[in-house]
Amino acid sequence: MQGSANLNLMIKAARKAGRALVKDFREVENLQVSSKGPGDFVSRADREAERIIKEDLMAGRPTYGWLGEETGAAEGADPTRRWIVDPLDGTTNFLHGLPHWAVSIALEHKGEIVAGVVFDAAKDEMFVAEKGAGAWLNDSRLRVSGRGRMIEAIFATGVPFAGTGPLPATLQDLARLMPVCAGVRRWGAASLDLAYVAAGRYDGFWERGLHAWDMAAGMIIVREAGGFVSAIREGDDPLEKGAVIAGNAGLFEEFRKVIRGA
């Protein structure tokens, strides 16, 4: 696709960080790992990837604000725009040698996500979207699935671990959803879960306890692929509350009712 200058900058930064991550992934046993909470590890590779991305994005757009998983928030001279970045979504997968992790970069303008990139460097899959320009996987246009029956649909979620997050609510969700669908997957990278909804690989995704950088890029990719995204709770902002639900057009309302317990 022919993207804007901003989107091209995002793609370039994601590829550069992705190359560095792939190199470290091949030597995963030698990574310098430190703990930042129970079951939540941060690696040298994670921090270096964010440094690469921040350096490239801020060099190209020095007035934009910043929100990164590792380096936090910084207001820019332009208060209407900011980058939202997860340099390594799926860190636990990465550290265990599982090739399912991604670089996630989003651009927010006046409170709305207007562009997103999710790069699965291990598989060389670049998911991108820009407001009004559709969603793409490498050079192919993305569309959400066309399934309209819950019993034929596969959904994805994240399950809280090591005492973190809203485990009781997630277990209740699973108890309501699993009897009426074809399956639920838990692969450990929310940005890729959303990208897979956009690609029609999953029919829907929901999760609580997320951060803005986990889902910002994936949200616009789903929307530009013809899907729907909202907060789990009526009236909430998913980026602020950290609870998101996404799905294709045919199943979204029914899926949302199941998750909300309606």
C-alpha positions, 0 to 999 in steps of 0.5 A: 500500500502507499502509506503516508509519510507518518506510516512509512516512518512507523514501518521503517522503525518497526522493521529496524527494531524487529531485525534487532529482536530477531537477532536476539531471539536466536540467542534467547538463552544468552539474554540478560533478563531482569524481573519487573514483577511476578511472571512479567519479565523485561529483557535487554532486547525489549529495552533496546527495541524501544530505544531504536523505535523512539530514536527513529520516530522522534528524529522524524517527528520531534514535536510529537508526544510519546507513550512507551511501555518501557520509557513511559509518557512524555508530552510533545510540543504538539499536544495533539499527536503522540506515538504509542509503542510496545517494542516487544508485545509477547515478551514471555513468549520471546524469552521462552523461545516461542516465535509469537511476539510483535512490535506495535506502534500506533499514532494518536491524533486528538485522542483518536488512533489514526495509524497502526503497525504490528510487525511479527518479525519472526514470521515477517508479517507486517500488519498496517492500517491508516484511517480511511486507507484500509488494512494490509498484511504485507502487500495484501488487503485485509478483511475480517472473517465472514462467519456469522454463527458463533458455533463456527467461530474461534475467539482469542483472549488473554488469561491473567497469570501469577496473580495479576489481572481480573482472573475471576471475570475471565473465567466467567467469560470463558464459562459463557463463551466456550459452550457456544463457540468452536474454540478459544485461543490464548497465544500471549500477544494482544497486538497479534490477537487483534491483527489476527481478527483483522486477517480473519484468522480469529473471529473475535478477541477480548481481554481485560487488564491491558495497557494502551500500547498493547492494543492501540495499533491493533484496534485501528487495524481491525477497524480498517479491515471492516471489524468492530472494536469497543470497550467491554463495558458500555460507554468506556474508552478501551484505551483508558480502561484497558478492557477491549472487545473486537470482532467481525461484523456478523458476530460482534454484537452477539459476541459482545453480549456473551462477554458482557453477560447480557 
